[in-house]
Amino acid sequence: MTHILYGAPVSLYSGKARAYLDWKGVDYREELCTPDIQRSIVIPHVGRPVMPVVQKDDGTILQDTTVIIDHFEAITDGPSVYPETPVQKLIALLFELYGDEWLVIPAMHYRWNYNEEWVYGEFGKIALPEGSPQEQYDKGRENGARFKGFVPMLGITPETIPGIEASYEALLGELDAHFAVHDYLLGTRPSIGDYGLIGPLYAHLYRDPKSGELMKRLAPNVARWVERMVEVENPRSGEFLPDDEIPETLLPVVIRMLEEQFPYLGALAHLYADWAKANPGADIPRAVGMAPFTIAGVKGERAATTFSLWMLQRPLDHYRSLKGAVRERARDVLDHGDGELFRNFILRARVRFENHILSQD
C-alpha cells in the first residue's frame, strides 16, 4: 500500500505538500478530498474538515504540511529540504512562516476579488466530481460562501486592498530579481522556505487565471520557479549555496517580511498570552480576537490566528539556539531590516501542536 495524499488542485496547502512529496520521491498517490473522504477519513481522525492530509501506508493520518514534511524528512534517505548550516536554516524557516502564514493575504485577495466566478467551478469539482459544469458551479458557489466569508477576517477590505496589491507587486519584483539568478531561494535545491512560498504562489496566485496572468506578466522568473517546484524533473537533487551564504537578492524580501509580518506577530503574541493567562488549560481557539497590521503603509486589522505562533516558534527557537559568531552572522542578515523585531521577540506563552491539536504549552 502506498501513501495517499487527500487534497485538491485548488487547495493552497495541498500545493505545498504535493510539491514536497514529488521532490522527495515519496511513493504516494493523490486522491481528491471529496465530502465523502472528509466524512469517512479526515473528520474521524482529525476532528474537523481540513485538507490536505496524508494517510500513511500503515493507515495513520498526518495533518498539516509542516508535520507531513518533517515526517518524511525523518524517514526518507537523501538530501534534506532543511539546510544544515545555521543561517540558511534560519532564513528557510522564516520563509516558511512567511509563505504559510502571511502570503495567504494576497492569495485570498486575488482569488476572491479577481477569480471568484472561476473558483466556484473548482470547488464544485471537489464536491461533485461527476457533476455537470453547471452542477459543479452551483454547488461550488454554495460551498464557497464559507471561504469567501473568511476574507474580511484576513484583513482584506476595501481600505487595505491598495496596500495588499502594492506589497504583492513589489514582492513579485523582488522575487523575480532573485529567481533570475538562483533556481530556488538558497541555491539549486529547494528548501523548506521554498515550500512555504509555493502554497500561495502556486495554488492561488499562479493557478487562478487572473492572478496567474499578473504573475507571468510582472514576474516571469517567479512563474518559472513555480513551474520548477510543481513539475519536478530531478527529485532529491541540487545543493544549497556554500559557506552558509544568504544571497544579496533575498535581502529585500527579508526586509519586507520583518517590516510587514512581525509587528502583527508581536500583537498576536500579546493577545494570546493574555488569553492563555485568563483561560489556563482551555482549548485554544483558532483566533484570539483581532490584531492590527500595516501593509505598504496601509493600516488594518486581521484575525489573531493562534496557529501562526507554532510556526513562529520554529525559527525563533532555532535563532535562540545559536551561539557566538554564528548568532552574530544571523544578526547581521536580519539587521538589513528591522531585525530587532525578531531577535528580541517577546513570547510570554507558547503553544504545542500534537495529534492534530493546538494546545497550551
N, C-alpha and C positions, 0 to 999 in steps of 0.2 A: 504494500500500500504506500503510495506517495503522499506527501503533504498536500493539503488543499488550502488555497487562498480563496476565501469568500470575500469578494469585493465587487467593484463595478468600475467601468471606464470613467464615469463622471465623478467618482469619489476622489477627493483630494488625497487622503491618506492611503487609499488603495494604490495611487500612483507612486507614492514613496515606497511602499512595501514591495510592489511588483518590480520596480527598477532595481531594488537591492537584491531580491531573490534571483533575478535574471543574471546580474553581475556576479553574484556569489556562486552561481551554478547549482542552486538548490534543486533537488528533484521534487517538483511540485506541479500541480495543475491548478488552474483558476476556474472557479465556478461563480456564476452570478449570485450575489447575495439577495435573493428574492424574499418577499414576505414569508414564504414557506420556510426558507432557510433561517430567517430571523426567529420564527416561532419554534422551529424544531431543534435548532442547534445553538444559535447565538444567545437568545434570551435565557434558556435553561442553564447555560454555562456562565454567562457574563452578568446576567441580571437585568440587562437593558438592551434595546436595539442599537447596534453600532456596527460599523464596518471600517476597515477590513478586520477580519480575524483569520488566523491560520489554525487549521486543525492538523496537529502533528500526526505522524504515521502511527502513533500509539493511541490516537483518538482524543488526546487532551487539547485544550484550546489555548492559544496565545492571543492576547488582545493588547493593542497599542503598538504602533510601528516601532518605537524605540525598544520595547520589550521583544518584539519579533526579531529585530536586527541583532540585539545583544544575545538572544538565544542562539542564533545560527553562527554568530561570531565565535561563541564559546565551543561549539561542537563541530565546526567545519574547518578543515585544513586550508592553507593557502593564505594569500595576502589579506590583511585586515583593512577595513574602512576607517579604523582609528589609527591616526599617526602614532608612532612610537615616541617621537620627540615631543617634548613638553609644550612648547609654544604653539606648534602646529596643532597639537591635540586641543589646546585651549581654544584656538580660533575655530577649529572644526566644530567643537561643542557649542560655541557661541552662534555659529551659523545655523546649526540645527535648531537651537532655540529661536532664532530669528525667523527662519522659514516656517517652522511648525506653529509658532505662537503669535507672530506679528504679520507675516505676509498673507495671513488669512484675511486681513482687512482689504487690501486691493483685490485679492482673489474673489471675495464675496461681492465687493462693489461692482467689479466689471461683469461678473456673472449675472447679477440681478438687475443691474441698471443698463446693460448693453446686450445681454444674451438671454433674457428671460423667456421669450417665446420658444427659442430653440431648446433650452434646458428642460422645459416641461416634457418634451418628447423623450429626452434622455431618461428622466425619472420614470416615465411611463414604460420604457423598455425594461426597467428593473421590476416594476410592479406587475406588468402584463407582458412577459416575454413573447407570447404567442398572439398578442392582440394586434389589431389593425393599427396603422399610424394614427388614425383619429381616436381610437380607443386608448391608445398609449398616451396621446396628448391630453385627453380629458382626465385620465387617471393621474398623469404626471402633474397636471395643474392642481388637482385636488391634494395630492401628497406634497407638492412643492410649496404649498402655502405655509407649512410649518417652517421650512428652511428660510423662506423669504422673511418670515417673522423675526428671524434672528438678526437681520441686517441692522436695524437701529441699535440693538444691544451691542453690536460690534463697534459702534461709534460711527457708523456710516449714515450720515444725514445730509440734507441739502447744504447745511452750513460747512460740514467737514469735507464734502466731496472735492472741492477745488484743491485742498491740501493733499488729499489722498492721491489724486491724479498727478499733481505736481511732484510729489515724493516718488511715486511709482515710475514716472517717466524719467526722473533723474536717476533712480536706481537702475533702470534699464540701460541708461547711458554708461553708468559706472561699470556694470557687469559686462556690457558689450566691449568696453575697452580692455577689461581683464581677459575675457574669453577670446579676444583677438590674439592673445599671446600664449595663453595656457589652456589646455584641454579641459581641466577641472579647476577647482578652487586652489589646490595645493600641488599641482603637478599633472602627471599623466595617469594618475589613479584617482577615482572618486573617493571622497572622504565622507564621514558621517555628516559633515556640513553640506555637501552636495545633495545628500538625500533629504536633509531638511528643506532645502530650496526646491527640490524637484516636485514635491507635492503641489504647492500652489502654482509654481511656474509651469508645470505641465498640465495637470488635470483641469485647471480653470483658465489660466492665463495664456496657454498655448493652444489647448484643445478646443475651448469655446471659440466660436468663429470670429466674432468681432474683436475680442481681445487678442486672439491669435494673429489676426491681420495687423493689429497695432504692434505686437512684438516683432513680427517679421519685418515690418517697415522701419521701426525705430532701432531695433537691436538684432540684426540678423545673426550676429555671433552668439547671442543668448539662445535664439531659436536653434542654432546648430548644436549648442551644448545640450539643450533639451533632447534633441534627436539622438545624440550620443548616449545620453543617460537611459533613454527608454528603448532604443534599438541596439542592444548590447552586441557588439561584434566580437569582442575578445574578453570573455569573462575572466575575472581574477587576474587581471594584468595591470601593468603600469607601476609607476613609482611616485612617491612623494618627493618634493624638492629636497636636495641635500642640505645638510647643516642647519636643519630646523628653520629654513628660510620662510618668511612671510612675504609674498610678492608685494611690491610697492603698489601695484594696480588694485590690490584688495583694500588698501587703507581707506579710500573714500567710503567704501561700504561699511567698514568697521566704524568709522566716524558717524555715519548715518545711523547705524544700529544703536550705538551708545546714546546718541542725542535723542532719537525718537522713542526707542523701546524702554530704555532703562528708567527714565523718570516715571513712566507708567508702572513698571515693575516695582519701583520703590513704594509708590502709593498703594499698590496691590498688597505688598508685603505687610504694610502697616495695617491695612484693613483686615487682612487675615489674622494677624497677631491679636488684634483687638477682639475679633470674633472668637478665636480659639480660647482666649482668656475668659470670655463670657460664657463659653459653651464647652467646658472641659469634657473630653471623651465623646462628644457628639459626632454623628456622621457629618462629613464635610459636604456642604452644598457645592454645586458647580460654580457658583459665583457668590461673592460676599459683598454685594452692593455694586456701586458704580465708581470707577476711578477716573480721574482726569488724565487726558493725554494731549499732546501737541504734535501735529504733523505738518511739516512745511510751513510753520508759523501759525497754523490754524488750530484753535483750541476746541476740544470736545470732551465727551465722557463716553466710556465704554464699560462693559461688564468686567468686574474684577474676577477673572477666571482663575480658580484655585489650581487647576492642573498646571498652569504656567509656572507655578512655584516649584513643582517637581522637576520640570525641565530646566529651570534656572539653577537649581541646586547642583546639577551635574557640572557645568563649567565653574560655578563658584567653588565647589568643593575641590575641583582639580586645581584651580588657581591657588587656593589656600594651602594645598599640599606642597606647593613649590617653595624651594628654599634658595637663599643666597643669590648667586649670579643668574640662575635660571629665572627666578622671580623678577629680577631686575630687567632681564630681556623681555619678559612678558609685559612688565610695566611700561617699558619703552614703546612697545607696539600699541598698547591700549591708550597711552597718553598722546598718541596722534589725535585722538578725540578726547572726550571728557572721561578719561579712564577712571577718575576718582569715583564716579557713579558706580562703577563695577567693583573696583578694588576695595572700597570702604562700604560696600552694600550692607545695610542693616537688615538682618533676617532674624527677627525675635522668635519666630515659631516656624518649625519645619513640618513637612508632610512626608508621608510614606505612600508608595504605590505598590501594592502586593495583591495577587489574586484578583485582579481587575478592579480593585477598590482603592480610592484615595482616602487615607486616614491620617489622624493626628499623630505626630511623631513625638 
